[in-house]
Amino acid sequence: MTLIGALPREHGTWAMVIVPWIVGCGIARAMTARAVLLLCGAIALFLAQHALTEWYRARRLPPARRASAPGIVVVVAFAAVGLVAAAPALTTLPAGLVGAFVVAAIALIVVSVVLIDMRLDHALPGQVLGAIGLPLTAPLAYFASGGGRARAAATLWVVDVAFFLWAVFYVRLKIIARAHRQPLAALGDRVRFGASTLGVTAALAAMALVALAASDFSPRAIVAFVPALIQSIAGTIRLDRQPRLKPVGFLMLGHSIAFAVLFIALA
């Protein structure tokens, strides 16, 4: 098993790790050595979790193919590197907060294993789980960069989760539209087809707005969600065209960068 083979193929998950980290550092207005080590640790732990799930999934494969899956040694190696790198940041946090993060990480791993058994790890539930768990780098980066307000850290997590859940549902809309055999020529058909995604987008923006209102951040930071709202509307209108998924992936990366820049600037 090569190192390249151990890397996740879902490129969007990398943004779910790195962009929230950028948001956390940006809100703290600093990028400390502890924060950089935290990012290295978070990436290593992310790779350890991916290797663990690939190893667990390989149980169903024929022996010849099972050999290509990462082994426990790879899992342990990534986990050890991750814990050592993240330790300087984690040791500065209150013990209760570290415990909460550890419990959350264990819960996410357990749920991901259950989803593999249910064959839902690559489906919507698995993608939603990633959008909920990976943005934990936002509050951790905020604390590692000198931030000290627990409410602000929680708000960063909620807002990042809202954004990446939008990305998950938007990409899912495009995947379903690509598999749809009948053309959506009429605007009314396209609106009905994308209605659930539009509703989810509005609900997630409202969730972010509530989180901002309950924190010390400026409500104008909700502007960071405006490009996503526009994209959902524009993407629904364009459902009469066969979507190409690779450009959609690059588009989501651009949206995540725009979200981070706008949120940091306006919060």
C-alpha positions as CSV (number, residue, x, y, z in Angstrom):
1,M,0.0,0.0,0.0
2,T,1.6,3.2,-1.1
3,L,1.3,6.6,0.6
4,I,-0.6,8.0,-2.5
5,G,-3.0,5.1,-2.3
6,A,-3.8,5.9,1.3
7,L,-4.9,9.4,0.4
8,P,-8.7,10.1,0.3
9,R,-10.1,10.3,-3.2
10,E,-12.9,12.7,-2.1
11,H,-11.0,15.9,-2.7
12,G,-13.8,18.0,-1.1
13,T,-13.0,16.5,2.3
14,W,-9.6,18.2,2.3
15,A,-11.4,21.6,2.1
16,M,-13.5,20.5,5.1
17,V,-10.3,20.2,7.1
18,I,-8.3,23.1,5.9
19,V,-10.8,25.9,5.2
20,P,-12.3,25.8,8.8
21,W,-8.7,25.9,10.1
22,I,-8.1,29.1,8.0
23,V,-11.4,30.6,9.4
24,G,-10.3,29.8,13.0
25,C,-6.9,31.4,12.6
26,G,-8.4,34.3,10.7
27,I,-10.9,35.1,13.4
28,A,-8.2,34.9,16.0
29,R,-6.2,37.3,13.8
30,A,-3.0,35.1,14.2
31,M,-1.3,32.0,12.9
32,T,0.8,30.6,15.6
33,A,3.3,27.8,15.5
34,R,0.8,25.8,17.6
35,A,-1.9,26.4,15.0
36,V,0.4,25.2,12.2
37,L,1.3,22.1,14.1
38,L,-2.4,21.6,14.8
39,L,-3.1,21.6,11.1
40,C,-0.4,19.0,10.5
41,G,-1.8,16.9,13.3
42,A,-5.4,17.3,12.0
43,I,-4.4,16.2,8.5
44,A,-2.5,13.2,9.9
45,L,-5.4,12.2,12.1
46,F,-7.7,12.6,9.1
47,L,-5.5,10.3,7.1
48,A,-5.5,7.8,10.0
49,Q,-9.3,7.8,10.1
50,H,-9.5,7.3,6.4
51,A,-7.0,4.5,6.5
52,L,-8.9,2.9,9.4
53,T,-12.2,3.0,7.5
54,E,-10.5,1.6,4.3
55,W,-9.0,-1.2,6.3
56,Y,-12.4,-2.0,7.9
57,R,-14.1,-1.8,4.5
58,A,-11.6,-4.2,3.0
59,R,-12.9,-7.1,5.1
60,R,-15.5,-7.7,2.4
61,L,-13.0,-7.8,-0.4
62,P,-11.4,-10.9,-1.9
63,P,-8.0,-11.7,-0.4
64,A,-6.2,-10.6,-3.5
65,R,-7.7,-7.1,-3.4
66,R,-7.6,-6.9,0.4
67,A,-3.8,-6.6,0.2
68,S,-4.1,-3.2,-1.5
69,A,-5.9,-1.7,1.5
70,P,-4.0,0.2,4.2
71,G,-3.0,-2.0,7.2
72,I,-3.2,-1.2,10.9
73,V,0.5,-0.1,10.8
74,V,-0.5,2.7,8.5
75,V,-3.4,3.7,10.8
76,V,-1.2,3.7,13.9
77,A,1.6,5.6,12.2
78,F,-0.7,8.4,11.0
79,A,-2.5,8.5,14.4
80,A,0.9,8.8,16.2
81,V,2.1,11.6,14.0
82,G,-1.2,13.4,14.4
83,L,-1.3,13.2,18.1
84,V,2.3,14.3,18.5
85,A,1.8,17.3,16.2
86,A,-1.5,18.4,17.7
87,A,-0.3,18.0,21.3
88,P,1.2,21.5,21.7
89,A,-2.2,23.0,20.8
90,L,-4.3,20.5,22.8
91,T,-2.3,20.8,26.0
92,T,-3.2,24.6,26.1
93,L,-6.9,23.9,26.3
94,P,-9.0,23.2,29.4
95,A,-9.1,19.5,30.2
96,G,-12.9,19.4,29.8
97,L,-12.7,20.9,26.3
98,V,-10.0,18.4,25.3
99,G,-12.2,15.6,26.7
100,A,-15.2,16.9,24.7
101,F,-13.1,16.9,21.4
102,V,-11.8,13.4,22.2
103,V,-15.4,12.1,22.8
104,A,-16.6,13.7,19.6
105,A,-13.7,12.2,17.6
106,I,-14.4,8.7,18.9
107,A,-18.1,9.1,18.3
108,L,-17.5,10.2,14.7
109,I,-15.2,7.1,14.1
110,V,-17.8,4.7,15.5
111,V,-20.5,6.2,13.4
112,S,-18.3,6.0,10.3
113,V,-17.7,2.3,10.9
114,V,-21.5,1.7,11.4
115,L,-22.1,3.5,8.1
116,I,-19.7,1.2,6.4
117,D,-21.6,-1.8,7.7
118,M,-24.8,-0.2,6.3
119,R,-23.1,0.6,3.0
120,L,-23.9,4.3,3.5
121,D,-20.4,5.6,4.0
122,H,-20.1,7.0,0.5
123,A,-23.8,8.0,0.4
124,L,-25.4,11.1,1.8
125,P,-25.2,10.0,5.5
126,G,-21.4,9.6,5.2
127,Q,-21.0,12.9,3.5
128,V,-23.1,14.6,6.1
129,L,-20.9,13.0,8.8
130,G,-17.8,14.5,7.2
131,A,-19.3,17.9,7.0
132,I,-20.2,17.8,10.7
133,G,-16.9,16.3,12.0
134,L,-14.1,17.7,9.9
135,P,-14.8,21.4,10.6
136,L,-13.9,20.9,14.2
137,T,-10.5,22.3,13.0
138,A,-12.2,25.7,13.2
139,P,-12.6,26.0,17.0
140,L,-9.3,24.2,17.6
141,A,-7.4,26.6,15.3
142,Y,-9.1,29.5,17.0
143,F,-7.9,28.4,20.4
144,A,-4.5,27.5,19.2
145,S,-4.1,30.9,17.7
146,G,-4.9,32.7,20.9
147,G,-8.7,32.9,20.9
148,G,-10.3,32.4,24.2
149,R,-14.0,32.7,23.9
150,A,-15.8,29.4,24.0
151,R,-19.0,30.8,22.5
152,A,-17.0,32.2,19.5
153,A,-15.4,28.8,19.0
154,A,-18.7,27.1,19.0
155,T,-20.1,29.6,16.6
156,L,-17.2,29.0,14.2
157,W,-18.0,25.3,14.2
158,V,-21.7,25.8,13.6
159,V,-21.1,28.3,10.7
160,D,-18.5,26.1,9.0
161,V,-20.8,23.0,9.4
162,A,-23.7,25.0,7.8
163,F,-21.5,26.0,4.8
164,F,-20.1,22.5,4.1
165,L,-23.5,20.8,4.6
166,W,-24.7,23.2,1.8
167,A,-21.8,22.0,-0.4
168,V,-22.8,18.4,0.3
169,F,-26.4,18.9,-0.7
170,Y,-25.6,21.0,-3.7
171,V,-23.2,18.4,-5.1
172,R,-25.8,15.8,-4.4
173,L,-28.3,17.8,-6.4
174,K,-25.9,17.8,-9.4
175,I,-25.3,14.1,-9.1
176,I,-29.0,13.3,-9.0
177,A,-29.6,15.6,-12.0
178,R,-26.8,13.9,-13.9
179,A,-28.5,10.5,-13.3
180,H,-32.0,11.9,-14.2
181,R,-32.9,10.4,-17.6
182,Q,-35.7,12.9,-18.6
183,P,-34.6,16.4,-19.5
184,L,-35.8,19.2,-17.2
185,A,-36.7,21.6,-20.0
186,A,-39.4,23.6,-18.1
187,L,-38.3,26.1,-15.4
188,G,-41.1,24.8,-13.2
189,D,-39.8,21.2,-13.4
190,R,-36.3,22.4,-12.5
191,V,-37.5,24.4,-9.5
192,R,-39.5,21.4,-8.3
193,F,-36.4,19.2,-8.8
194,G,-34.2,21.5,-6.8
195,A,-36.7,22.6,-4.3
196,S,-35.4,20.4,-1.5
197,T,-31.8,21.7,-2.0
198,L,-33.1,25.3,-2.1
199,G,-35.0,24.7,1.2
200,V,-31.9,23.1,2.8
201,T,-29.8,26.1,1.7
202,A,-32.2,28.5,3.2
203,A,-32.4,26.5,6.5
204,L,-28.6,26.3,6.8
205,A,-28.2,30.0,6.2
206,A,-30.9,30.6,8.9
207,M,-29.0,28.3,11.3
208,A,-25.8,30.2,10.7
209,L,-27.6,33.5,11.3
210,V,-29.0,32.3,14.6
211,A,-25.5,31.2,15.7
212,L,-24.1,34.6,14.8
213,A,-26.9,36.3,16.6
214,A,-26.2,34.3,19.8
215,S,-22.5,35.2,19.6
216,D,-20.3,38.3,19.6
217,F,-19.9,38.2,15.8
218,S,-21.4,40.8,13.5
219,P,-24.7,39.5,11.9
220,R,-23.3,41.0,8.6
221,A,-21.0,37.9,8.4
222,I,-24.0,36.1,7.0
223,V,-23.0,37.7,3.7
224,A,-20.5,34.9,3.5
225,F,-23.4,32.6,2.7
226,V,-24.8,34.9,-0.1
227,P,-22.6,33.3,-2.9
228,A,-23.9,29.9,-1.8
229,L,-27.5,31.1,-2.0
230,I,-26.9,32.5,-5.4
231,Q,-25.2,29.3,-6.5
232,S,-28.1,27.2,-5.4
233,I,-30.6,29.4,-7.3
234,A,-28.4,29.5,-10.4
235,G,-27.6,25.8,-10.3
236,T,-31.3,25.0,-10.1
237,I,-32.1,27.2,-13.1
238,R,-29.3,25.5,-15.1
239,L,-30.6,22.0,-14.4
240,D,-31.7,21.8,-18.1
241,R,-28.1,21.2,-18.9
242,Q,-26.2,18.0,-18.2
243,P,-23.9,18.8,-15.2
244,R,-20.2,18.0,-15.3
245,L,-19.1,16.9,-11.9
246,K,-15.4,17.8,-12.1
247,P,-16.1,21.5,-12.7
248,V,-18.6,21.4,-9.9
249,G,-15.9,20.2,-7.6
250,F,-13.6,23.1,-8.5
251,L,-16.6,25.5,-8.1
252,M,-17.2,24.2,-4.6
253,L,-13.5,24.8,-3.8
254,G,-13.8,28.4,-5.0
255,H,-16.9,28.9,-2.9
256,S,-15.2,27.6,0.2
257,I,-12.4,30.0,-0.3
258,A,-14.8,32.9,-0.9
259,F,-16.8,31.9,2.2
260,A,-13.6,31.9,4.4
261,V,-12.5,35.3,3.1
262,L,-15.9,36.9,3.5
263,F,-16.5,35.5,7.0
264,I,-13.1,36.5,8.3
265,A,-13.5,40.0,6.8
266,L,-17.0,40.6,8.1
267,A,-17.3,38.8,11.4
